[in-house]
Amino acid sequence: IASAIFIIIGSVLGSKLFTIIAYLLIIWCIYRVLSRKIVYRANENRKFGELCRYVSAYTKRDRKNFKYLRCPNCKRTIKVPRHRGKIIISCPHCRNEFTKKT
């Protein structure tokens, strides 16, 4: 993606520097794909999968019916129903109780 952006910028500005950077990025990506260091590539793939799961979980939130709050103690996200007024929330992870308006 970065190399495609650099190619577009290079063609718009007419700069060969951006085009060279784009081609170097493509060569680097091909080198990484063909690398025989399987453990390192597996770790990168696992981290990428975790990032994708985090992004998809964040975008699939039902913000119309629920409010997502952070526990002040353990900083985990808690889902509570909207339009209930001021309620006492008990964190399911650390059992900390706090009051918030939904």
SESERO-942692 format. One record per residue (C-alpha): residue in one letter; x, y, z. Coordinates in steps of 0.2 Angstrom, whole numbers, plus 2048, in hexadecimal, padded with zeros to 3 digits. Each point is the difference from the previous one (the first is absolute). Last residue first. Layout:
<sites>
resn;u;v;w
A;X;Y;Z
...
</sites>
This chain:
<sites>
resn;u;v;w
T;781;81F;897
K;805;80A;80F
K;80F;7F8;80A
T;802;7F9;811
F;80F;7F4;805
E;802;7EF;807
N;810;7F6;7FE
R;7FD;7ED;7FE
C;811;7FE;7F7
H;7FA;7F8;7F0
P;7ED;801;800
C;801;813;804
S;7F1;805;80B
I;7F6;80F;7F9
I;7F5;80A;80B
I;7F4;80A;7F6
K;7FB;811;7FC
G;7F3;801;7F2
R;7FB;7F0;7F7
H;801;807;7EE
R;80D;7F5;7F9
P;804;7EE;805
V;812;7FC;807
K;80F;7F9;7F7
I;810;800;80A
T;811;804;7F9
R;80F;7FB;80B
K;80A;80E;809
C;804;7F5;810
N;7FA;80D;80D
P;7F7;80E;7F7
C;7F6;7F3;7F6
R;7FE;807;7EE
L;7EF;803;7F9
Y;7F7;7FA;7F0
K;7EE;806;7FF
F;7F3;7F4;7F8
N;7F0;802;7F6
K;806;80B;7F1
R;812;7FD;802
D;7FF;7EE;7FC
R;813;7FC;7FD
K;805;7F8;7F0
T;80E;80C;7FC
Y;80A;7FD;810
A;7FE;7ED;7FF
S;807;802;7EE
V;80E;80B;805
Y;805;7F4;80E
R;7FF;7F1;7F5
C;80A;807;7F3
L;80E;805;80C
E;800;7EF;808
G;802;7F8;7EE
F;80E;80C;7FC
K;809;7FB;810
R;7FD;7ED;7FC
N;807;803;7EE
E;80F;809;807
N;803;7F2;80C
A;7FE;7F3;7F2
R;80D;80A;7F5
Y;80C;800;80E
V;7FE;7ED;803
I;801;7FD;7ED
K;811;808;7FD
R;801;7F9;7EE
S;7FD;811;7F9
L;7F6;801;7EF
V;7F3;80B;807
R;80C;80C;808
Y;80B;801;7F0
I;7F0;804;7F6
C;7FB;80D;80D
W;812;808;7FF
I;7FF;800;7ED
I;7EF;809;801
L;807;80D;80C
L;80F;803;7F5
Y;7F5;803;7F2
A;7F5;80D;809
I;810;809;807
I;806;801;7EE
T;7EF;807;7FA
F;801;80D;80E
L;811;805;7FB
K;7FC;801;7EE
S;7F5;810;803
G;7F3;804;7F3
L;7F5;807;80E
V;7F0;7F7;7FB
S;80A;7F0;7FA
G;80B;800;810
I;7F0;802;80B
I;7F7;7F2;7F7
I;810;7F4;801
F;802;805;813
I;7EE;7FB;803
A;802;7F0;7F7
S;810;7FC;80A
A;7F7;804;810
I;7F2;7F4;7FC
</sites>
